Amino acid sequence: MPLPYPYIPALMLVSAPHRTTIKLEGDFWQAIDQLAEKTGIAWSEWVATELTGKPVGIGAASWLLVRCLIQSTQGA
């Protein structure tokens, strides 16, 4: 069961090579939630999927912001 949004300020990733916390502004969490809903998945699954394509050397939060903006502007 996905964690309730918007009550979480950060996402704890335990599937990453190491534990990490991602903090984003509430507006981005809302956009991520909407993008996930459009594809019929939980926001946490959307985040995990997007992070699988993250290049080495780019921060997770930065990557998610970029992916969110790209998909939002492309009407994903």
C-alpha positions in Angstrom: 0.0 0.0 0.0 1.5 3.4 -1.0 2.2 5.9 1.7 -0.3 8.7 2.1 0.5 11.8 0.1 0.9 14.8 0.8 1.8 14.0 4.4 5.3 12.9 3.6 8.0 15.5 3.1 10.5 13.0 1.7 10.7 9.5 0.3 13.0 6.9 1.9 14.3 4.6 -0.8 15.4 1.3 0.5 15.8 -0.4 -2.9 18.6 2.0 -3.8 22.2 0.7 -3.3 22.2 2.7 -0.1 19.5 4.3 2.0 18.6 7.8 0.7 16.0 10.4 1.3 14.6 12.6 -1.4 13.0 15.9 -0.4 11.0 17.8 -3.0 8.6 20.7 -2.7 4.9 19.8 -2.3 4.0 20.9 -5.8 6.4 18.4 -7.3 5.0 15.6 -5.1 1.6 16.5 -6.4 2.7 16.4 -10.0 4.4 13.1 -9.5 1.3 11.7 -7.9 -0.8 12.9 -10.9 1.7 11.4 -13.4 1.6 8.1 -11.5 -2.2 8.1 -11.5 -2.3 8.6 -15.3 -0.3 5.4 -15.7 -2.2 3.5 -13.0 0.6 3.1 -10.6 1.4 4.4 -7.1 3.7 7.5 -6.9 6.3 5.3 -5.2 6.4 3.0 -8.2 6.7 6.0 -10.5 9.6 7.3 -8.5 11.4 3.9 -8.4 10.9 3.4 -12.2 12.2 6.9 -13.0 15.3 6.4 -10.8 16.3 3.2 -12.6 17.2 5.5 -15.6 19.1 8.0 -13.5 22.7 8.6 -14.8 25.6 8.2 -12.4 26.6 11.6 -11.0 23.2 13.2 -11.0 21.3 13.5 -7.8 18.1 11.6 -7.3 16.0 14.7 -6.4 17.4 16.6 -9.5 16.6 13.7 -11.7 13.1 13.4 -10.4 12.5 17.1 -10.9 13.6 16.9 -14.5 11.6 13.8 -15.3 8.6 15.3 -13.7 8.9 18.5 -15.7 9.5 16.6 -19.0 6.6 14.2 -18.5 4.3 17.0 -17.4 5.1 19.2 -20.4 4.8 16.2 -22.8 1.3 15.3 -21.5 2.4 11.9 -20.1 
